[in-house]
Every structure is written in structure tokens, then in C-alpha cells.
Amino acid sequence: MIEWGFIILIISYCLFIVYLWMGWERIPVSQDEDYKPFVAVIIPVRNEGANIQSLLEELNAQTYRGELEILIIDDHSEDGTRDLVEEYITGKPSFKLISLQDAFGKKNGLTKGVISTKADIILTIDGDCQAPKTWVEVMVQSFQTQTQFVSGSVAFIKEQGFFNQIQSIEFASLIGSGAALIGWDKPVMANGANMGFRRNAFLNVNGFKGNEQTASGDDVFLLHKIAKKYPQSIAFVKQEGALIKTKSQPTIKSFVHQRIRWASKWKAYTDMFTKTTAVLVFALSLSIITFPFLVNFDSSALFLWANLVVMKAFFDFFFIRQIARFMDEKIALLPFVLLHIIYPFYVVFTALFSFRKSYVWKGRNVS
């Protein structure tokens, strides 16, 4: 009975990967080159002194020919970020620095930015990212008449080290899964480091109202609210000119803190498809870990278990490789195998620790 349950679970997962692959292929490459609305780029920052100037230089070099303003929202930075921004934007009227005074957190920063502009389209990016000069132009071109929200792709900056390679593979799977489900008009995930939405849509769904109790999830909660109010209005930008690069986590500790922060928001999801997907990923990971114990390490059952896990890896590899090609990355076999071994433990660990009442973000304990 245990063996049959595991067989059904793995086969269902592999079919789901095929479903994701088809969803990725369904994503259209839509461009409206004549659309030139007023655009505001909002950058919520906290302690980004080491990164912010290079990002501002990249945004200053954008090829977009419509009206564009850049709003930097400082969330009580303690490392001189504000001074660096003030120095750079002097004499640049399209750049504005806004400070959060009686509030903190990314949701409040984004909300402050939205209400501080009259732009038609809002784009968001993080302070530690790298943006190609075509980023704004390509993101805006993806807004068709019915489009209210666009999700863009994010990849890690190529760096030396095995840990960076593992993170890149795992991150590509997340970006690809979110994009593929958008391809099926079932939006589950987006990344706040590269997304855009109509300002009126944000206001019409009352922004982040109702999700204030969860510090993380500014991207996913807004995605779900807009998708609910405006069905079939979500698009994924499948053009290389909108690919944002960011840094991977330098240490295992910082990686774990980040993933716990991401996982902490699933409890507040109201979209049933999203919640079911999260539960199934957790259940699959837990079953892979516990199966040997449940069958008392029976040799024939373990042989079945090993073959099914290898089959799962086969489907994962070819889907992730498809996403990596789009991001101009290569999937090395050894990091992939290692990730596939540790991934179930990582999923279970982060899911369980996401129930903690607080975690660390940008040097701040967040509840």
C-alpha cells in the first residue's frame, strides 16, 4: 500500500512537470512597441549602500522613450544608502528619494511609492539587482490592453562556487514554475525584483490591505489579488531584454533565512490552487524522506524508491534546463544531483521553520 501510494505521488508529480513544460511553451512573446505610458520604477531599499549606485546608473541609461521617473524608497537604512542616493540624484529631476518615516517594510515602501506618483505603469526592482538598458522598454511592451500585471524573469549573477551553482538551479526552477503556471492562466508566483502592474489595478484591489500581518509576500499577494479581480490579466515577460540579475546568497545561513522568509507567507494564501500546490510539494518531499523508514528499509521497496526518485530527477532536469537556456545558463550535472538529494530535506526544514513567529531580514527581526 505504501509503495503504491508513493508510485502514484511520483507519477502525478512527473505529469505536473510535463504540465509546467507545456505552460512554459504556451507563453506568448507579446510586444506593443507603440505603447509609451508614463512609467514609475519603485525601488524599496534598506542598507543597499554597496549596490544602489550601480543600479541607479543602469536605470539612468534606459532606452525607454516615454515619461519615466525613478522613486527610491528608503526604509530606515543604517549604512549610508540615503547619502549615496542623494549625491547621485542631484541634478536628475526624474529621480526622487522618499523616506519611510512612521512605517517600515517593503509593502509600506511600495505603497508609499505608488501613492507618490501619477504614473500609469509601476515597475518594481530590488536595490541589489542589475537591470539591462532595455528593461523598462521591454516590460512596458508586454502590457496588452487587458494586461494588469506582468511578471519578469530573475536570474543569479554568475559567480564562482558550487553553492552559487546550486542556488541558480533551484532559483531557475522557481522562476520557471511561476512562469509556466502563468502560461496556463493559473498565476501562483511572481518575484518582486522584477514585476510591473497598472497603478489603477493596485488601487482598485486596495494594494496590500489584508496582508499587512505578513511581512513577506508583497509580490505574491498582489499577484493573487489582481488575478482575482481581473481574470486572465496576468502576463509573463518572456524576452531576454527584461531579464534582471541579482546576487545569490553568500552563506548557507543567509540562504536559509531568505527561504524561511519566503515560505512564511504560504499560511496566508487564500488562493486554493496556490495553497494546494505548496502542500503537495511539501508532501512529496516528506514522502521521499520517510519512505525508507516506512518500509523498514526493505531492499525491494528501496529499489523501487530509488528508481522513482531517479525518474523524478529526469523530469526535473529537462524542465529546468529549458528555463536555464532562456536565462543563458547551463545546468551542471553534479550541482543538480546534489540539489536533488538535499532538496526534500530543505523543503521540509524551511516549511517547518516558517511557523516561527519571526525571522531576520536586512538586519531587522521581522514578525
N, C-alpha and C positions, 0 to 999 in steps of 0.2 A: 504493500500500500504506500509506504514511504517512497519507494523507488518510482512508482507510477506518478505520484504527486510531483516529484522532482522532474521527471521527464516532461510532464505537461507544462510545468513552470518554465523550463528552459526552452522548450519548443515555442511556447507563447512569446517568450522574450525575443527569440530569433525572428519570429514573424513580425514582431513590433519593430525590430531593426529594419526589416525589409520595408515596412510601412514608412519609417523615417526616411529611408533612402529614396522612396518614391516621392515623398513630400519635398525633399530637397530638389529633386528634378522638376517638380511642379512649379517652383518659384519663378515667376516671370522676371525678366530684366526690363523694367518699365522706366522710360525716361521722357520727361517733358522739358525739352531744352528752352522753351519759350517762357516757362513759369519763373518769374522773378519777384517773389513776395518779399516783404520786409522780414528779415530773419534776425533772431537774437540767439547768440550762443551763451549758455549759462554754465559757469564753471564754479561749483561749490568747492572750496578749498579749506583745508586745515593742515598747517605745518607742511607746506609743499615748497619751501624755500629752495630746495635742491633741484626742483623740476619746473617750476612755474614759468620762469623766464623763457625757456626754450619753447614751451607750448605757446606762449603769447606771441613769440616771433613767428611760429608756424601759422597761427591764426591771422596774424597781420599780413601774411603773404598769400592768403586765399584767393583763388581765381574767380570767386563768385562776384558777379557784376550788379547784383541788386543791392538794396539797402541792407547793411549789416552792422550790428552792434555786438560788442563782447562785454558781458557782465561777469565780473569776478566777485563771488560772494564769499567773504572771509568769515570763517567760523572760529573766531577767537584763537587765531594762530599764535604760537608762542616762539616761533623760530625766525622771525623777521620776514615772513611771507608778505605781510602788508607793506612793509617798506620797499621791498623789491618790486612789488606790483606798482606802487605809487611812482617810483622812479621810472619804470618802463613806460607807463601810460601817459606820462607828461607830454603834452602836445599832440596827443592822439585822441581826438574827440569821440571816436567810435568805441573807445574802451572806457569802461566805468567800473570803479571799485565800490562795492557796497559791503558794509559790515553788519553782521548779525549782532544785535545789542542785547535784547532781552530774551533771546531764544538761542538754541543751538541744534545741531544735527543737520543731516543732508536734506531731509524733507523740508525743514523750515528754510534752508538755504535756497532750494529750488523754488519754493513758494514765493519767497521774497523776490527772487529774480523775475518770476512770471508777472507779479503784480507791479514790478518796476519798469516794465516795458510795454509798448503798444504793438510789438511785432506780431505778424500773422503766424509765423512758424517758430517754434522753440527747438533748439538743438542742445543736447547736454553732453558734456565730456568731463572727465576727471582731470585733476591738476597734474597727475603723474603720467599723462598719456602723450603720444606723438601722433600728430594729425597730418596727413598728406595735404598738399595745397589744393587738391580738388575736393576735399571732404565736404565742405558746405555745399558746393555746387551739385555734387552727385546725390547727396542726401535730399536736397530740395527737389531735384528732378524726379525723385521716386514718389512724390506726393501727387497721386492722381486725384480726380475730382472727389471720389468717395473716400480717399485715404485720410485717416485721422491720426494715425500713429505709425512710425516707421522704426524698425529695429535694425541696427547696423552690426557689422561683424567686428570682433575684437580679437587680437592675437598677441601673444607674448613676444617681446623683443628677443631676438636670437642672442643667446649668451652661452658661454662655455659652461659645461657642467651637466652631470647626469640628472640632478634634481630639476634643473630648468627644462630638460627634455621631457621628463615625466609630467611636469605641470603643463607643458604645452600640449601634450597628447590629451590629458584629462580636460583641459580647457576647450580644446577643439571639439571634443565630444559634447560639451555643454552648449557651446555656440551652435553647433550643427543640429543638435536635437531641438533647440528652441526655434531655429530657422525652419527646420523640416515640418514642425507642427504648425508654424505659421503658414507654410505651404499648403497644409490641409485645412486652413481656417480654424485651427484649434490652438490659439496662442497660449502658451504656458510660461515662457521665459523671455526676458529681454535683458540687456545689460546697460545700466545707466551710464557707462563710459562711452556709449555710442547709441543714442536714440534721439528721436525727434517726434514732435506732436504739434497739433494745431493749438494755439493758445485758447481759442474758444472751447475746444474739446476739454482741455484741462479745467477751465472754469465751469463748464456745464456738468462735469462729474464731481465738482467740489474738490478738485485736487486730491490731496491725501487725507481728507476728512474721513474719519472712521478707522484709519490705520495709524493714528498717531502713537498708539501704545506700543507699536513695534518699530524699533529704531531702524532696522534694516528694511529692505524691500521697496524702496522708492520706485524702482523700475518695474517690478512685477505687479505690485498693487495698482499702479497707474495703468499698466497694460491691461489688466483684467477689468478695471472699471470702464475704460474707454471701449474695450471689446464688447462689454455687456450692453453699453448704451448705443454703440454704433457697430452692429454686426457686419462682418466681412469688410472691416475698415482698416485692418492691420496689414502692413507690408514688411517684408524683409528686403534690405538693400543688398542685392547680390551682384555688386560691382566692386572691383578691386580698388577703385578710386575713393571708396568710402571706408576702407579698412583702417581701423585705429589700432595702434600698437601701445602696449603698456608693459610694465615690468612684472616679472614673476616674483613670487615671494622669496626673499633671500634665505630664510631659515625654515626648518620644519615647524618651529613654534609659531612663527608669524603665519605660515600657511594654515595651520590648524585653527588659529584664532579667526582667520578670514573665513574658512569654510564653516566653522561653527556659527559665525555671524550670518552667513548666507542661509544655513539650514534653520536658523532660529525663526525665520519668517513663515515656514510651511504651516505652522499651527494656526496662523491667522488667515490662511487661504479660505475663500468662500467658494471659489470655482471648483466644482466637484471633479472635473476631469483632471485638473492640476493636482488636487489632493490625492486622487486615486493613483495617479502616476507616481507621486512621491512615495506612497505607501507600498506600491508594487516593487519599486526599486529597492526599498528597504527590505521587503520580504524576500526578494530574490537573493540579496546579499547575505541576509541572515541564514537562509536555507543552504547556501554554498558553504558557509562556515560550520553549521551544525550538522549537516548531513552525515559526515563520517561518524560522529558520536551517536546519532540516532540509529544507525545501522550496526553499532558496536564494532566498527572497523572490519566488517565482513569483506573479504577480499573481492568477491564477485560484485558486490554493491559498490565498492570503491572503484573498481574498474569502470563500471557504468558511470559513476560520478565524474571520474577523470575525463572520460570521453565526452560527456555532455558539457563539461567546463571548457574543453578544447573547442568544441563546436561553437559555444558562445563566443569564445575569443576570435574565432574565424569570422563570424558575422560582424563583431565589433571592429575588427581590424579594417575590413574593406569599407565599412561606412565611414570610419574616422579618416581613413586615407583619402576618401573623396573630399571631405571637408578640408583636410590639410593641403591638398592640391590647390584649392581655391585660395588658401591663405599663403601659398608659395612656401609651404613647409614640407619636410619629408619625415615620415614616421620610421624611426629606427626600431628594429625588431627587439633588441634587448630591453630598452626602456619600456616598450609596450608590454612585453611579457611580465616584467617586474610589476608594472602598474596593474596588470590584470590579476596578479596574485594578491597584491595588497589592497586592491580597490574594495572588495567586500568588507574587509575589516575597517577601512577608512569610512565607508558609508555608515556602517553600524555605529562606529565610535562617534562621528560627528552628529548623527541623528540623536543619540542618547544624550550627548553633552549639550545639544541645542536647547534642552529643557532647563538648563541653568538660568538663573534669574539675571545674570549679567555676563558681559564679555568685554574684552579690551579692543578699542578701535582708536587709532591715531593718538595713543597715549591717554585715552579717556575711558573710564569704566562706563559702559552703556547698559542700561536695563532694557 
